[in-house]
Amino acid sequence: MYANDQVHKASDQPHLAGALRQFADSEKLKDVAASAKIRSSQMLRNKLLLDQPHQLTVHELIRISKASGNRCIVDGVLLDLNCVPSVCLDDLNNSERRALTDRALDINANTAQLGALALDAKVTKRVTERMRHETVKRATYVMAELAIFVHDVEQKFQAIPVLTVASDALQAMPMPGLM
């Protein structure tokens, strides 16, 4: 019923292909394979190559993403589906541990790094595989942090509706003596 007649080519899913390479380069596959209950690290290596007959299943993708904490393959799948990268719910739940100003500064610093990568690509007039991975990794991180930042702002100001209304009223109403 599910014949594997056609092997997927990397060009069919460029984001996934890049994410698989990035995962293989950044993780210790022996440890990930053992944690994800994949028979061997060589089997995992084979599954991370789109042109191999052994293909990564959805269940294996979930296990290796959880085992490694690395969601780059999931993000690659989402990008190939024209969706934005993922945001981990644990990051949302733990977001209160970090001050809004610290998160904003981190977003700003990583955005500056993206600008530096773009400037480097413009000057050299080429993008290497390393630059591409670093750019995608940073951009994904910035988007996730921005989503968490928006969530935190909404949560903080929804929790104190009277203060929000008072702040809006002060900004909208003319102040006597200032006009």
C-alpha positions as CSV (number, residue, x, y, z in Angstrom):
1,M,0.0,0.0,0.0
2,Y,2.8,2.5,0.9
3,A,5.4,1.5,-1.7
4,N,8.6,3.5,-1.4
5,D,9.1,3.7,-5.2
6,Q,10.3,7.2,-5.3
7,V,13.2,8.5,-3.1
8,H,12.8,12.1,-2.1
9,K,15.4,14.5,-3.5
10,A,16.9,17.2,-1.5
11,S,15.7,19.8,-4.0
12,D,12.1,18.8,-3.4
13,Q,12.3,20.1,0.2
14,P,15.3,22.5,0.4
15,H,14.5,23.7,4.0
16,L,14.2,20.1,5.3
17,A,17.4,19.1,3.6
18,G,19.3,22.0,5.1
19,A,17.7,21.3,8.5
20,L,18.8,17.7,8.4
21,R,22.4,18.6,7.6
22,Q,22.3,21.3,10.3
23,F,21.0,18.7,12.8
24,A,23.6,16.2,11.9
25,D,26.4,18.8,12.2
26,S,25.3,20.2,15.5
27,E,24.3,17.0,17.5
28,K,26.2,14.0,18.8
29,L,24.2,11.4,16.8
30,K,25.3,8.5,19.0
31,D,23.8,10.0,22.1
32,V,20.7,11.2,20.2
33,A,20.1,7.8,18.7
34,A,20.4,6.1,22.1
35,S,18.1,8.5,23.7
36,A,15.5,8.3,20.9
37,K,15.6,4.5,20.8
38,I,16.9,4.4,17.3
39,R,18.9,1.2,16.6
40,S,22.3,2.8,15.9
41,S,23.9,6.1,15.2
42,Q,24.6,5.0,11.6
43,M,20.9,4.3,11.1
44,L,20.1,7.8,12.3
45,R,22.8,9.2,10.0
46,N,21.2,7.4,7.1
47,K,17.7,8.7,8.0
48,L,19.1,12.3,8.0
49,L,20.0,12.0,4.3
50,L,17.0,12.5,2.1
51,D,18.4,10.5,-0.8
52,Q,18.8,7.3,1.4
53,P,16.1,4.6,1.3
54,H,15.7,4.8,5.1
55,Q,13.5,7.7,5.8
56,L,12.9,9.5,9.1
57,T,9.4,8.8,10.4
58,V,7.2,11.3,12.2
59,H,7.5,9.3,15.4
60,E,11.3,9.3,15.1
61,L,11.4,13.0,14.4
62,I,9.5,13.6,17.6
63,R,11.8,11.4,19.6
64,I,15.0,12.9,18.3
65,S,13.7,16.4,18.7
66,K,12.7,15.7,22.3
67,A,15.9,13.8,23.0
68,S,18.2,16.6,21.7
69,G,16.1,19.6,22.4
70,N,16.9,20.7,18.8
71,R,13.8,21.6,16.8
72,C,15.6,22.6,13.6
73,I,14.2,19.6,11.6
74,V,10.7,20.5,12.7
75,D,11.3,24.1,11.7
76,G,12.6,22.9,8.3
77,V,9.4,20.9,7.7
78,L,7.4,24.0,8.7
79,L,9.3,26.2,6.4
80,D,8.8,23.8,3.5
81,L,5.1,24.0,4.3
82,N,5.3,27.8,4.1
83,C,4.7,28.1,7.8
84,V,6.7,30.0,10.4
85,P,9.2,28.2,12.7
86,S,8.0,26.6,15.9
87,V,7.9,28.1,19.4
88,C,8.3,25.7,22.3
89,L,5.5,25.8,24.8
90,D,8.0,25.2,27.6
91,D,9.7,28.5,26.6
92,L,6.3,30.2,26.8
93,N,5.6,28.7,30.2
94,N,9.0,29.6,31.6
95,S,9.0,33.1,30.0
96,E,8.2,34.8,33.3
97,R,11.6,33.9,34.7
98,R,13.2,36.4,32.3
99,A,12.6,40.2,32.4
100,L,11.1,41.8,29.4
101,T,14.0,44.2,29.1
102,D,16.5,41.2,29.1
103,R,14.5,39.5,26.4
104,A,14.3,42.7,24.3
105,L,18.0,43.2,24.6
106,D,18.7,39.6,23.5
107,I,16.3,40.0,20.5
108,N,18.1,43.2,19.6
109,A,21.6,41.6,19.9
110,N,20.6,38.6,17.7
111,T,18.9,40.9,15.2
112,A,22.2,42.8,15.0
113,Q,24.0,39.5,14.4
114,L,21.6,38.8,11.5
115,G,22.4,42.2,10.1
116,A,26.1,41.4,10.3
117,L,25.5,38.1,8.5
118,A,23.6,39.9,5.8
119,L,26.3,42.5,5.4
120,D,28.9,39.8,5.1
121,A,26.9,38.1,2.4
122,K,26.5,41.4,0.5
123,V,30.3,42.1,0.7
124,T,31.4,38.6,-0.3
125,K,28.5,38.3,-2.8
126,R,28.0,34.7,-1.7
127,V,26.4,32.6,1.1
128,T,28.2,29.6,2.4
129,E,26.4,26.7,3.9
130,R,27.6,27.7,7.4
131,M,26.3,31.3,6.9
132,R,22.9,29.9,5.7
133,H,22.6,27.7,8.8
134,E,23.7,30.4,11.1
135,T,21.3,32.9,9.5
136,V,18.3,30.5,9.7
137,K,19.2,29.5,13.2
138,R,19.4,33.1,14.5
139,A,16.3,34.2,12.5
140,T,14.3,31.3,13.9
141,Y,15.5,32.1,17.4
142,V,14.6,35.8,17.0
143,M,11.1,34.9,15.7
144,A,10.5,32.6,18.7
145,E,11.8,35.2,21.1
146,L,9.6,37.8,19.5
147,A,6.6,35.5,19.9
148,I,7.4,35.0,23.5
149,F,7.9,38.7,24.0
150,V,4.5,39.5,22.5
151,H,3.0,36.8,24.7
152,D,4.6,38.2,27.8
153,V,3.5,41.8,27.0
154,E,0.0,40.6,26.5
155,Q,0.0,38.6,29.7
156,K,1.4,41.4,31.8
157,F,-1.0,44.0,30.6
158,Q,-4.1,41.7,30.5
159,A,-3.4,40.9,34.1
160,I,-3.8,44.5,35.1
161,P,-6.7,45.9,33.0
162,V,-7.3,48.9,35.3
163,L,-3.8,50.0,34.9
164,T,-4.0,49.6,31.1
165,V,-7.2,51.6,30.9
166,A,-5.8,54.3,33.1
167,S,-2.6,54.5,31.0
168,D,-4.7,54.7,27.8
169,A,-6.9,57.4,29.4
170,L,-3.9,59.5,30.5
171,Q,-2.4,59.3,27.0
172,A,-5.7,60.2,25.2
173,M,-7.0,63.0,27.5
174,P,-5.6,66.5,27.4
175,M,-3.8,67.5,30.5
176,P,-4.8,70.9,32.0
177,G,-1.9,73.4,31.9
178,L,-0.1,71.4,29.2
179,M,-2.1,72.6,26.2
